[in-house]
């Protein structure tokens, strides 16, 4: 939890709470990434540039934290964004001075990356609202959490740093709640279940994630069956953690991969859908300024709605 914030000419200095006994022995880059809801790459870059201090001493990424340690990390002032604002239509569910809640379309990349420097949600947001949180840098401004390119639905974006830190903390503490709808292959036996694993980068394919026995990060997904159709099941998934590809990996792990998933279920499908049948249905959070509990939802996109209708009508051969 962030306990102190100051501003200097070079940027904003954030101080952490003292390290607890349970956290002792963790690498400082891992500790800070979790504590401040920053990407580990962001923290490592800050360490390399001497922007992370313990007292007056700059630290290296492999420093093991000790009980009582307090760290200061400087977040440089946002630089002029090099990402081009683009007049791309957005489905905005809610907006105020702190947050924007959007219904992201399937096929839209969230932020610029190799091969996708234009046409992203960030490009569209920069055109629409001009100001976004600078915490995640010039490529991912305002992005508190992300959805995969081919996952549709509700997503929240921060318009300033205070909102970003507050929302990130809510996601880390599980105060923010998210549900997803998915169509998976096979008939899931149990009506409800909880999947708890460790997830890490797949050693054979770095573009995929995988369940691992050692290392990785804990991932927890609750699911409930909504409709069964023999060869297919419609489920609602509740995320208790937010690992990359978490639902896709977990459903494949229990033997029920998502319909249309190009990475984890690369089989032909009789349904017309470009990408995995996964939709961010609801998002509940506490407003970072007012403290009011807010909940937003997005209806199934047309492609998934057609799949469900076909299943109900027995048209899936």
Order of alpha helices (4+ residues) and beta strands (2+ residues): beta-beta-alpha-alpha-beta-beta-beta-beta-beta-alpha-beta-alpha-beta-beta-beta-beta-beta-alpha-beta-beta-alpha
